[in-house]
């Protein structure tokens, strides 16, 4: 009887191998070995290395459920806190994988196609910010610039930690970070819910 292949195990193996070896250095043989399946099983079920990586990215996005994270409730602090928590959780779990793919983007243009779905996450966060801008809560600027300002400290911390340059970089208090972001971007802080 053939072995039942668990998609999550395969995707986690892909994430691990790419995190350790980068896109170019990762092979389907290494991915298969890490997942404890045959390389032929990977090819039959998932296709080539590029398709495996694309599916692993989709798995990360679904696992994170950013569509719920970027949901509008009318409580801007709670909404943005949910967004940054989701982003940080993803960066902690999968940061090396994403870092490895971004590092190889300029050398392997086929990876650009893989980034469409992750970019849609940033667009959903931008739509949330745009909603608060249209309601007069946040200052008007391009929503994607606002997303960058909100997430930049988390990206920096994740990048530094993934390069192993500084193991002493403290965690960011996410609630305080959101409050600080709102201090600089809200039109009227008095109108905010606590």
Secondary structure, 3 states (H helix, E strand, C coil): CCCCCCHHHHHHHHHHHHHHHHHHHCCHHHHHHHHCCCHHHHHHHHCCHHHHHHHHHHHHHHHHCHHHHCCCCCCHHHHHHHHHHHHHHHHHHHHHHHHHHHHHCCCCCHHHHHHHHHHHHHHHHHHHHHHHHHCCCECCCCHHHHHHHHHHHHHHHHHHHHHCCCCCCCCCCHHHHHHHHHHHHECCHHHCCC
